């Protein structure tokens, strides 16, 4: 999983990333404040998810409670290098270890795919 977030030279804080439920990950701290360029940009951070291991009985019981779902939690940290606490999550991306095969959950990507299909002579609409 890749997290897309706003990185900026002012107002930005830090978040702690953790996982539970049907997965685990290393607890990570992301600092969205960066003064070196004086610009605001979208940045990405990889979070390696690992499926939780369960026995057969535990798996059935967890499925009944919805515990098989992977939960990724972002909590704003108290301290920050900017003195402020803004954090803007912009996207969740699924992909491997490199960024070449990312799949973006975004309306912009879905709209672009539709426009490409229509421009290519195929209509994806029903009416």
Residue pairs with C-beta under 8 A, 6 or more apart in sequence:
1 46
1 47
1 48
1 49
1 72
1 92
1 93
1 94
2 44
2 45
2 46
2 47
2 92
2 93
2 94
2 95
2 99
2 102
3 17
3 30
3 44
3 45
3 47
3 74
3 89
3 91
3 92
3 93
4 42
4 43
4 44
4 89
4 90
4 91
4 92
4 93
4 104
5 30
5 32
5 42
5 43
5 44
5 45
5 87
5 88
5 89
5 90
6 12
6 32
6 40
6 41
6 42
6 43
6 87
6 88
6 90
7 32
7 33
7 34
7 40
7 41
7 42
7 43
8 32
8 33
8 34
8 39
8 40
8 41
9 33
9 34
9 35
9 37
9 38
9 39
9 40
10 33
10 82
10 84
11 33
11 82
11 84
11 86
12 31
12 32
12 33
12 34
12 80
12 82
12 84
12 86
12 87
13 31
13 32
13 33
13 76
13 77
13 80
13 82
13 84
13 85
13 86
13 87
14 29
14 30
14 31
14 32
14 33
14 76
14 77
14 79
14 80
14 81
14 87
15 29
15 30
15 32
15 74
15 75
15 76
15 77
15 87
16 27
16 28
16 29
16 74
16 75
16 77
17 25
17 27
17 28
17 29
17 30
17 45
17 47
17 72
17 73
17 74
18 25
18 27
18 72
18 73
18 75
19 25
19 47
19 49
19 70
19 71
19 72
19 73
20 71
20 73
21 52
21 67
21 68
21 69
21 70
21 71
22 51
22 52
22 62
22 67
22 68
22 69
22 70
23 49
23 50
23 51
23 52
23 70
23 71
23 72
24 49
24 50
24 52
25 47
25 48
25 49
25 50
25 72
26 48
28 45
28 47
29 77
30 45
30 87
31 80
31 81
32 43
32 86
32 87
32 88
33 80
33 81
33 82
33 84
42 90
42 91
44 93
44 99
46 97
47 72
49 70
49 72
51 70
54 62
59 68
62 68
74 87
74 89
76 85
76 87
77 85
91 104
91 105
91 106
92 105
93 102
93 103
93 104
93 105
94 102
94 103
94 105
95 101
95 102
95 103
114 124
117 123
117 124
118 124
